[in-house]
Amino acid sequence: MKDNSVRFKIIKELSVDYPVQLLSEFAGVSRSGHYKLLKLKNVKTPKQQED
C-alpha cells in the first residue's frame, strides 16, 4: 500500500500539468483510487484550487 501512496502523491503533484487518467494508467493505479484518497484526506487538487 505504501508504494501506491507514493504513486498517488506523484499523480497529485503532476496533475497540474497532465490529466489524472493518463498519470493513473502510467503509474498502474486506478483513477478512482486517486480521487478516493484525496476525498479521505480532504485535499483539493490543483485544478480545484484554481476555482
Phi, psi and omega per residue, in radians:
M1 nan -0.645 -3.120
K2 -1.071 -0.645 3.117
D3 -1.042 -0.755 3.099
N4 -1.162 -0.598 3.120
S5 -1.063 -0.706 3.104
V6 -1.135 -0.738 3.128
R7 -1.083 -0.783 -3.139
F8 -1.132 -0.623 3.097
K9 -1.118 -0.749 3.121
I10 -1.127 -0.732 3.103
I11 -1.041 -0.758 3.136
K12 -1.046 -0.765 -3.114
E13 -1.191 -0.691 -3.089
L14 -1.457 -0.207 -3.084
S15 -1.166 -0.169 3.044
V16 -1.168 -0.647 -3.041
D17 -1.874 -0.330 -3.053
Y18 -2.326 2.647 3.119
P19 -1.159 2.445 -3.136
V20 -1.043 -0.667 -3.131
Q21 -1.035 -0.805 3.135
L22 -1.116 -0.789 -3.138
L23 -1.111 -0.695 3.137
S24 -1.118 -0.776 3.110
E25 -1.072 -0.772 -3.137
F26 -1.094 -0.693 -3.099
A27 -1.429 -0.234 3.133
G28 1.345 0.532 3.087
V29 -2.197 2.872 -3.118
S30 -1.448 2.536 3.080
R31 -1.128 -0.681 3.140
S32 -1.118 -0.599 3.082
G33 -1.104 -0.650 3.101
H34 -1.073 -0.869 -3.115
Y35 -1.209 -0.572 3.093
K36 -1.112 -0.747 3.124
L37 -1.114 -0.737 3.111
L38 -1.080 -0.721 -3.138
K39 -1.138 -0.732 3.125
L40 -1.097 -0.649 -3.131
K41 -1.576 -0.082 -3.141
N42 0.956 0.865 -3.116
V43 -1.879 2.386 3.071
K44 -1.575 2.431 3.067
T45 -1.284 2.780 3.111
P46 -0.957 -0.644 3.123
K47 -1.172 -0.636 3.093
Q48 -1.175 -0.583 -3.120
Q49 -1.216 -0.474 3.120
E50 -1.194 -0.554 -3.105
D51 -1.266 nan nan
